[in-house]
Amino acid sequence: MNSNRSLRADRPLSQRREILRLAVPAFLALVAEPLFLLADSAIIGHLGTTQLAGLGVASAALITAANLFIFLAYGTTSIVARQVGSGSERGAVGAGIDGMWLAIAIGLVTGALVATFAEPICALFGASPAALVQAVTYLRVSALGIPAMLVALAVTGVLRGLQDTRTPLVASVAGFSANVALNLLFVYGLHLGIAGSALGTVLSQYGMATALVLVVTRRARQLDASLRPHPARVLRAGLDGIPLLVRTLALRIVLLVTAWVAAGLGDVPLAAYQVAATIWTFLAFSLDALAIAGQALTGEALGAGDIARARSATRTMLSWGTLGGAALGVLVLATHSVLPLLFTPDPAVQSALAAALIVVGLSQPLAGFVFVLDGVLIGAGDGLWLALAQVVLLALYLPLILAVRASGPSLLSGTDTVAGQAHAMTALWLAFVAFMTLRGIALGWRARGDAWLVTGATR
């Protein structure tokens, strides 16, 4: 009797350790990326304002092109984890190889399209002619690295599904460190300008992708899994990724429309929004570590047919995500009047940014809840529901954010312009938090039911 009680007591402890084992390396890898990207921006920023503006345009286009295919990581994690849970590690690695070949095919096509249409893509952002030249140069060179970016995404998904988040961490730190070193060499040593920075990034991306592929192919050889592409299975992997592609596209539209509304409010609100959005993204990367653990653990538990373990892990990660969000929110609220001083000397932007950060800080517990549940449902392979829900949420959000744009003139027309700009920022971020609230309600409703708890090696 006492031994059974001891086993039940040890189970939650073991589960918490498993979550930490996956989440901590994932957190470090996720946080490493924005930190090294900031270093890249600093290197190019010292070339001049025009080059930095060009980088901003090209990076927005490049990140959008890559993030549309995030399903290569998320979907692969779910599929591989289910195979692991069902006891078929060979099948797991085989599914991962299919995802890798799919990433190569998509990457080659996307890279060619981005390189070919680099100029009209960059022109959509309305940058100055001088900045446009820099943006096109950077984007055309960077397009060569898109296949490597997508392969790295897919292989990272394989390793996460195999419950390995340490190898992606090592690869990320090594790759981004090499990126900074190569950029310094090419930009300042060889005087290649913004093209040198892009070239350094491309080389580091191929190095990182190659290292990750070698890890997976070595595991495949150990398990006698085929490395050859299977067209039918690769096609199926692509079709399975369509729901997550739709989900991601709907999310990207939410962010793009929000930025468009901020731009319509004027330069000061746009500048404040850009910094607040950057801080929001950094916080999201931090909380996404638990979402990644949720993907891997949920997929494995459902693959093993253990619904109770899937629900137990979800409850634990939800409590951690909410508490983690609360801790980050307190930190933002405590520094909301100090952080603006680090980003801009303009008092008007500082005031608008401080107002935005209050809303950002208060919303972090909600963000932690949403991100964890999103990861759990992705891990369960519930992509079709996520896609449909996100499209509906986008439709509900558009009237809210457009109402902010319509009310912009009245908010800004008062005698106190600085206060009006701060009010406009508050209204913008309240609309976005309303979207997050609707998203949390939808995800919570789905998680309370049983439709997403499909067991077995495949959904």
N, C-alpha and C positions, 0 to 999 in steps of 0.2 A: 504493500500500500504506500509506504513512504517512498519507495523507489519510483513508483508511477508519478507521485506528486513531484518528485525531483525532476523527472523527465519533462513534465509539463512546465515546470518553472524554468528549465534550461532552454526550452524551445524559443521563447521570445528573446532571450539573451543571444542565442545563436543567430536568430534572424536579424537582430539589430547589428551584430558584428558583420553579417553578410552585407547588409545595406551599406555600412560604413566602408567595408572593403572595396565595394564598387564605387561608392559616391565620392570618397575623398580623392582618389586619383582622377576621376572624371572632373571634379571641381577644379583641381589644379590645372588640368589640360584646358578646360574651358576658359579659365581666367587668364592663362598664358597667352591665348590668341589675341584678345583685345589689347593686352599690355604690349606685345610685340608690334601690333599694328600701329599703336601710338608712337613707337620708336621709328617705324617707317615714315610716318607723317612728319616727325621731327626732322628726319634726314632730308626729306624732300622740301620741307618748309624752309630750310636754310638756303635752298636754291633761289627762292623768291615766292612772292604771293601768287604770281601767275601759275607757277608749277604746282603749288599747293591747291589752288582752285581746280586745276586740271585733274589732280589726283582725286579730289572730292567727287568730281563728275564720273571719272573712270571707275573709281571704287564702287560707287553706287550701282553702276551698270553691271560690274563684274560680280558683286555680291548677290545681286538679284538673279543673275544667270546661274550662279552656283546654288543658291538657296532654294530655287525652284525644284532642284533634284535632291533635296535633303532626305527624300524617301529612300535613297540609296543607302543611307546609314540607318534610318529609323526602321524601315521595312525589313531590311536585312537582319537587324538585331532581333526583331520579333520572330522571324522565320527560323533563324539559327537557334535561338533560345528554346523554341518549341521542340526542335529536333533533339537538342541536348536533354531537355526534360523527358522526352520519350525514350531516351537511352541510345540514340543513334548519333554519335559524334561524327561518324563518317558522313551520314546524311546531312548533318549540320554544315560541315566543311564543304560538301558538294554544293549545297544551296548557296553558300557564301561565294564559291567560285563562279556560279552562274551570275550572281550580283556583280562580281568584279568584271566579267565580260560585258555585262549590260552597261556598266559605268564607262568602259572603254568606248563602246559604240556611241553612247549618248555624248560623251566628252569630245570625241572626234567631230561629230556633226555640230555640236554647239560651239566648239572652238572655231571651226571653219566659218560658221555663220557670224559669230561675234567679230572675228577678224575682218571679214568681208564688209560688214555693215557697221564698222566701228564709228565712222564719221556721222552717219544719220542717227545712230543710237545716241551718241554724245550730244548731238545738236538738239535733241529733244529737251535737254535740261536748260536750254537758253543761256548758256555761259557766254562770256565775251569771246570774240574771235581768237585772241591770244591764248586764253585758257582752253578754248576748244582744240587748238593745235596740240597743246600739251596732253590733253585728255585722250585724243585719238592716238597719239604716239604710245602712251602708256597702255591703252586698252588693246591695241593691236599686238603689242609684244606680250602682254599678259594673257591674251587669248591662247597662246601656245601652251600655257600651263593648265588650261581648263580640264583636259583629259586627266592629268595628274591629280587635280583637285577632286574630281569626282571619284577616281579610283581610291584615293585616300579616304573619302567618305564611306565608300562601300566596304573597304577592308576594315575600317574602324568599326563599322556596324557588325561585321563578322566577329571581330575580337570581343566586342561588348556582349554579343550573344553567347560567346564561349566563356563569359564571366571574367574576361580579362580587360580591365581598364588601365592597367599599369603600362602595357606596351604602347597604346596610343599616347599616354602621357610622355613617355620617354621620346617617342617619335616627334611629338609636338614641340617639346622643349628643344630638342636637337635641331629640328627643321627651322623653327623660328629664330634660333640663335644663329644658325648658318645664314638665314635670310638677312639679318641685321649686318653680319660681317661682310657678306657679299655686296650688299647695298653700299656700305661704306667704301669698299674697294672700287666698285664700278662707278659710283657717283663722284667720290672725291679723289680716289686714286687714279682712275682711268678717265675721269671727266666725261662720262657718257650721259650725264644729265638724267632726266626722268626715265629715259629708255633704259639706262643702266640699272635704276631701281627696279623696274619691271623685270629685266633680265635676271637680276639676282633673286627675285621672288620666284620666277619660273624654275630656275635651277634648284632652289631649295625645295620647291613643291615636288619636283621629280625625284629628288633624293629621298624625301619623306615617303612618297608613294612607293618607291622601289623597296625601301627597308620594310615597310608594312607588308607588301606583297610577298617578300621573301619569307617573312614569318609565317604567313598563311600557307604558302606553297610547301614549306617544310612540314607543317602539320598535315597537309594533304598527302604528302608522300609517306609519312609515318602511318597514316590510316589507309593507304592504298586507294585514295580518292582520285578520280580523274581530273586532270587539269585542262582538258580540252573543252571548248565551248559546245554546248548542246543547244542548237538553235531553238528547239521547241521549249526547252526549260527557260532559256534566256528570254524568249518572247513572253512566257507566262510570268516571269519575274517583272517584266516591264508592265504587263497588264495589271498585275497585283499592285504595282506602285501608283497607278493612276489615281485612286482615291486620295492617297496622301499628297499627290501632286496638286489635286484640286483644293485640298485643305490648306496647303501652303500658299497657293496662289491667292486664295481668299484672304488669308492673313496678311500677305504682302499688300493687297489692295487696301486693306484697313490702314496699314502704316503709310502707304503712299498718299491716300486721300487725306489723312490727318496732316501730313507734311504740306500738302497742297493748300489746305485750309489755313495752316500757320503762315504760309507764304502770302496768302491773300490778306492777312491781318497787318502786314507791314514788316519792315526789316527787323525792328526790335523784337516783336513776338517770334519771328522766324529764328532769329539768333538764339533767343531764350529756349525755344522749342528744340533746336538742334542739340544744345548742351543737355537739356533735361532728357531728351530721347537717348542720348549717349549714356547718361547715368542709368536710365531705366534699362538699357540693353546690358550694361555691365552687371546690374543687379539680377537681371534675368539669367545671364550666364551662370551666376553663382547658384541660383535656385534650380537651374536645369540639371545640376549634378544629381539631385534626387530623382528627377524625371528619367534620366538615363538609367539609374539603378532600377527604377520602376519598370522600364521597358524590358530589361534583362531578366529580372526576377519574376515578373508576371508571365512572360513568355515561357520561362522554364517551368514554373509551377503549373501552368495550364497544359503544357506539353506532357507533364507527368500525371495529369489528371487530378491534381491536388487543388481543388477550389478553395478549401479552407485556408491553405497557405497563401494563395493569391490574395484573398480578402484580408488576412491578417497582416501581410506585408503592406498592402494598400493603406490600412488604418495607421500603421506605424509611420509610413512615409508621409501621409497626409498631416499627421500631428507634427512631424519634424519640419515639413515644408511650411506649415502655418507659423510655427514658432520661429523658424529661420527667417521667414519674411518679416515677422514682427521685430526681430532683432535688427535686421537691416533697416526697417522702417524707422525705428528709434534713432539709429545712427544718422539717417538722412535728415530727420526732423531736428536733431541736435545740431546739425551743421548746415542747415538750409540757408542761413544768412552768411555763412563763411565760404561755402563752396563757390558761390558766384564770383567772389573776389579772385579765385584761382583761374577763372576762364575769361574774364572780360573786365576792362577798366570802365566801361560805360555804365553809369548809374542807372539808366533806364533799363538796360538789359539785366543788370543785377537785380533790380526790383521785380521784373517780370519772371526771372528765373527763380528767385526765392519763393514767389507765390506758387509757381509750378511745382517746386520741390516739396512743398507742404502736401500737395495732393499726391505726389509720387510716394512720399514716405508713408502716408496714411494707407495707401493701397497695397503695400507690400505683403501683409498677411494674406490678402485675397490672391495676389499674384502667386505666392507659394502654393496655395491650395489648387489654383488653376493649372500651374505647370506640372505639378505631381500627377494630378488626375489625367491630364493630357498624355503624359508619358505612360501611365498605366494602361490606358485604352489603346495607345499605339502598340505597346508590348503585347496586348491581347489580340492584336490584329484587327481591331475594330475600325479599320480605315474608312469603310463605306459610310458608317454612321458619322464619323468625324467630318468627312467631306460634306455631307448633307447639312449637318449642324452648322458648320462654319459658313456655308453659303447663306443659310437662313440668318445667322447672326450678322453677317455682312449687310444683308438687306435691312435688318433692324437698326444697324448702326448708322447707315447712310443718312437717314432723316435727322438723327441727333447731331451729327457732325456738320451737316449742311445748315442746320439751324444756327450753329455757332458762327459759321461763315456769314449767314444773313444778318445776324445780330452784331457782327463786328463793327460796322459804322456807328451804331448807337453806343457801343461800349467805349469806342475811341473818341467820340465827339465831344466829351465833356471838357471842362476847363483844365482839369488836371490830367494831362496826357499820360504821365507816368503811371498814375493810378489806373487809368483806363486800359493801358497795355497790360498791367498786372491782372486786372479783372478778365481781360480777354484770354490770357494764359490760363487762368484758373478755370474759366468756362471750357476751354479746349480740353484740358486734362480731366475735368469732371466728365465730359462726354466720353473720353477714352476709358475712364474707370467704369462708366456705365456699361460700356461694351464688355469689359472684363467681368463685371458683375453678372451680366446676362450669360456670358460664357461659363462662369462658375456654376450658375444655376443649371444650365444645360448639362454640363459634365457631371455635376453631383446627382442629377436625376438619373442619368444613364448608369452611373456607378452603383446606385442603390438597387437597380434591377439585376436580372440574371442573364439578359440576352447577350452580353459581352463575354460571359464566362463559358466560352466554347473550348472544350478540352481536346487533346490529341496533338499529334505531330504537325498537323496542318489545320487551318481554320475552315 
